[in-house]
Amino acid sequence: PGVYARISSQYSWIRSYVCLWAPDYCEGNKIPQNQNDLPTDELKTSFDGVNGSSGNMFDIMASVSISIVALEIHVISTITETVEVYTKAGSHQGEEQNYSAWTKMGEAKVIGRGEGTPTPVPSGSFDAITMKKGETNALYITIRTDHFIYSDGTKVGNVLASNSDLLIYEGIGNVYAFGSIFTPRTWNGSLTYQILTDEAKTYYETVDKVEMALVGVNMLS
């Protein structure tokens, strides 16, 4: 156990060994050793809203396997705001005030950029939200004040923004947290994401499993 404990503290070799076990996933260095090094893309709605409250709930659908790593929001303030990000499998409809149905992915303090300007919520502010091709997830993005800006919508479930990777649908606005709802409302913001090929997804999942196993060995030794 002592040997394994010493080895488990040296994580730098894990990824190279995964490549030895599964060379197809690393052939030609097509897959970065660190998932953070994957290229990112972005899907943006608009920042022309004049309505608002504390946050938005809305659905998204992945046309390819993706990992959402950062986002932007629209706030009227230029002070420090605390942003919270939640998600759930499937639609938000029927679960707008059911806290237990949602998973909190993280929170972060950001400085509002004011009306008409995107306020970044950078990578590392919340756990990456990974979706498989064809999956629908709901997002709940909220701050703790009523400085959040969104737009009036046409119908919950209508497509708000889309590209070849991702669709964002119209949703609702609400009061913090999981409070009174206003419908339909459309989110003002952007999602930054990485595209995960099947090979990349398997590689990173394998690395995570190996790291977790070694941490377990370390705890038992």
Secondary structure, 3 states (H helix, E strand, C coil): CHHHHHHHCCHHHHHHHHHHHCHHHCHHHCCCCCHHHCCEEEEECCCCCCEEECEEEEEEEECCCEEEEEEEECECCCCEEEEEEEEEECCCCCCCCCHHHCEEEEEEEEECCCCCCCEEECCCCCCCEEECCCCEEEEEEEECCCCEEEEECCCCCCEEEECCCEEEECEEEECCCCCCEEEEEEECCEEEEEECCHHHHHHHHHHHHHHHHHHHHHHHC
